[in-house]
Amino acid sequence: MDTPPPLLPPVYAPGDLAALAARHGLTVSGARPSLPAYVRELWGRRHFITAFATAKLTAQYSQAKLGQVWQIMTPLLNATVYYFIFGVLMKTKHGVPDYVPFLVTGVFIWTFTSSSITVGTRAISGNIGLVRALHFPRASLPIALALQQLQQLLFSLGALVLILLAFGQYPQPSWLLAVPALTLQAVFNTGISMVIARLAARTPDIAQLTPFVLRTWMYASGVMWSVGTMLQGSRVPHLVKLALEVNPAAVFINLMRFALIDSFDAGQLPPHVWAIAAGWALVCGVGGFIYFWQAEESYGRG
């Protein structure tokens, strides 16, 4: 007897396959959801984001003998080094009243931004096992790490307040302005962190380049000196002066100085400074979130 020919599976055209999958409720694995659905899914993971940030903060210095004291000591040691190098040796403290509060405030606020960006470079690559094993909105990771840096800043603000008190800066109603200033900065930092997280997920070398970019940005942000004082009488082109004034890091640093330091008055702020700060927060926060969401299906692959 002749052996009957083997039964072949039916051949479907691509359109037929899509219709068949839709009929049986099948969807593409890891497909990017719509932006509203993504936001709702992210909101549903809010408790995970908070717990993840707190756990990361607790574990960060768990191996050090002084533990979380380093959260305060690191910016203080940096401020001490900057004081002797820039304030004393380079004499940048001349013409800047209350230079120590001026410097320490700048260092603490700059550290908040630089740390948020640095951890963003490791948001995906540093948690690749989690990304590949579980389904969740990947934006949870850079947001949680940015939240971790905010928690660390709030923890270390106690040391900043003690330094301000030691140098004659006592609580004023203007101190309340620190709340909206830090809120806007946190939104800005989170947006930039998500941009860096997407770039570093595809190009890991970004993590090696980031410290050099941040160091240059720090020098242009008036952390150790007053940009306005340095530019007085100089022949710097107007566009360069304008760029230095609207530099987001400098804007947030100066808003905190204006809130906390009596001698730092409104005349040292650029015009419409709150609008500039809100604009940076809106553009980078929303834009960074959308930019990260657009590559949602690619994280952890390849």
Buried (B, 14 or more C-beta within 10 A) or exposed (E): EEEEEEEEEEEEEEEEEEEEEEEEEEEEEEEBBEEEEBBEBBEEBEEBBBEBBBEBBEEBBEEEEEEBEBBBBBBBEBBEEBBEEBBEEEEBBEEBEBBBBBBBBBBBBBBBBBBBBBBBBBBBBBBEEBBEEEEBBBBBBBBBBBBBBBBBBEEBBEBBBEBBEEBEBEEEEEBEBBEBBBEBBBBBBBBBBBBBBBBBBEEEEBBEEBEEEBEEBBEBBBBBBBBBBBBEEEEEEEEEBEEBBBBBBBBBBBBBBBBBBBBBEEEBBBEEBBEBBBBBBBEBBEBBBEBBBEBBBBBBEE
